[in-house]
């Protein structure tokens, strides 16, 4: 018998002896007089029905941990080039800077899986089960994991932070394979989570290979999330916690094996995808983890007390302007149930309330009924199979009507534009001045940079620092560079499209960049048939002052008044937007503003995620 197998046999015997408490009057579960909740009953049902696989081992004593360490070392010698280690952690939540570590799970190519709890079990059935202190586990595993460069994980960046923050184990540059990243590369249109990949791809493959029974589909393997929801691992019976923790690394193991089989199979021709995975995506894991750990310093006091106050003053001014036009109160018609001579009936009555700008219902009454600033739009309702008048206050509807003027005391007000600005500023204050300081840990924001999002770009979350608007760049001053460093704001100019031109060698794309044209505008014009020079002049007609804007409008009229290009654009506008006049061939300031808004909207659509379809059409148009 090999050294690793001998250690494993000893480990199994010791685990059974230490992890299973003897059934005495002291440890036996007495039938509670209190009726169990549905959740508690589900836990008990799982506990008594679950069959622990022989290769799922609970490591909860110093002796078992010592033998696991010996097994780990022997395993690395025995398997050498195939000595992959499957690693996972369980925590109290998803914030790895605040939610502490509960347990560490380790799996091996030998199909042995171990769970090491580091918190006392709180469930009545497991309170007497021994667990290991943090420092004991950390000191034992640190030299092994930090020297191991064949670690396989699911969402490895999360566990990198957990192990570093709570166990002082640094495996930032040790991850060999992240199955979620590979999952995103192999199929970007499907969820790339561990359980999704296991259920959809790996389990059917294992059943087909005869390595798993079809009975696996009916076992409680997949029910942990739905049954226990946010219940921590230390609050359920230790046998259930051990089962699910070990099963996570079991799934990681076999999803990895399935992905490796697919990506390395020459018949699938995925060599370039594999190259992208190894040379770009996996190295980025360590880079993003390092950036997240360093974080960004935020001056919360400055953000709340200075920037927040300035923005709130601006918000109050906008609110005052809106109230000056729409009024501070609103009259609402409500109904109540009354009873007379034993007969119940509905009675309507009027009530005067303070006008709530955040209420779409209040706003609709003000704009459509009380002041008749907007007209209801006929919208087709599928259920009714006909068009009905609607009083929408959505951003799309308001944006379309933002130039509507309302005159009060001989003064014109762009009331809809005021409302749009109020909404944007209100959300900004709430999202950044009020909530962002709550996301700091000792003054630092540790956001998450997400790879393999469907756009092909990197996204940011918890919190999203990519959504800081340039219009109110005052908020950017709340971020601070650490001592000896600078904050730099930079952006690539149409980076993806430039790479597209380089790799595809599409001459039309190359010519656009050589002529220093705007790619998105050029493609938009090609698709919709606009003149490029006119499109760009109108789209960028606004100057830094009213005089400069007026001069640009005069330039547009001098060049395009009465032209077929402008007539075509106005005809297009009339077909898309309410309020434009197709016979207008010369541009008033309002006409130019309408067109500029339309052009910008079309350009944004071209620039969006679905630009692939537009560029395909663009290429076809070029060939024609």
SULUR-V544029 format. One line per field, one symbol per residue. ss: DSSP state (H for helix, E for strand, L for the rest). phi: phi as a letter, one per 40 degrees, with the letter a starting at -180 (. if undefined). Layout:
ss: ???
phi: ???
This chain:
ss: LLHHHHHHHHHHHHHHHHHLLLLLLLLLLLLLLLLLLHHHHHHHHHHHHLLLLLLEEELLLHHHHHHHHHHHHHHHHHHHHHLLEEEEEEELLLLLLLLLEEEEEEEELLLLEEEEELLLLLLLLLLLLLLLLHHHHHHHHHHHHHLLLLEEELLHHHHHHHHHHHHLLLLLLLEEEEHHHHHHHHLLLLLLLHHHHHHHHHHHHHHHHLLLLHHHHHLHHHLHHHHHLLLLHHHLLHHHHHHHHHHHHHHHHHHHHHHHHHHLLHHHLLHHHHHHHHHHHHHHHHHHHHHHHHLEEELHHHHHHHHHHHHHHHHHHHHHHHHHHHLLEEEEEEEEEEEELLEEEEEEEEEEEELLLLLHHHHHHHHHHHLLLLLLEEEEELLLLEEEEELLLLHHHHHHLLLLLEEELLEEELHHHHHHHHHHHHHHHHHHHHLHHHHEELLEELLEEELLLLLLLLEEELLLHHHLLLLLHHHHHHEELLLLLLLLLLLLLLHHHHHHHHHHLLHHHHHHHHLLLLHHHHHHHHHHLLLHHHHHHHHLLLLLLHHHHHHHHHHHHHHHLLLHHHHHHHHHHHHHLLLLLLLLLLLLHHHHHHHHHHHHHHHHHHHLLLHHHHHHHHHHHHHL
phi: .ccccccccccccccccccbcccbccccccccccccccccccccccdcbcbcdccbbcbbbdcccccccccdcccccccfcbccbbbabbbcaccccbcccbabbbbbccgbbbbbcbbccbcdcbccccbbcdcccdcccdcccccbbbcbabfdcccdcdcccbbfbbbdbbccabccccccccaccbdbcdccccccbccdcccccgcbcccdccccdccddccbfbccccbbdcccdccccccccccddccdccccccccccccgbdccccccccbccccdcccccccccgbcbcccccccbcdccccccccccccccccccgcbbcbbbbacbbbfgbcacbcabbbbccccccdccccccccbcbfcbbdbcbcbcccfacbcbbcbcccccccbcccbbcbfgbcbccccdcccccccccccccbcccddcccbfgbcbcbcbcfcccgccbbafcccccccccbcdcccccbccdgbbcbbaaccfdcccccccccfccccccccccfccdccccdccccgcccccdccccbccbcbccccccccccccccbdgcccccccccccccbbchcbcccbbbccccccdccccccccccccccdccdcccccccccccc
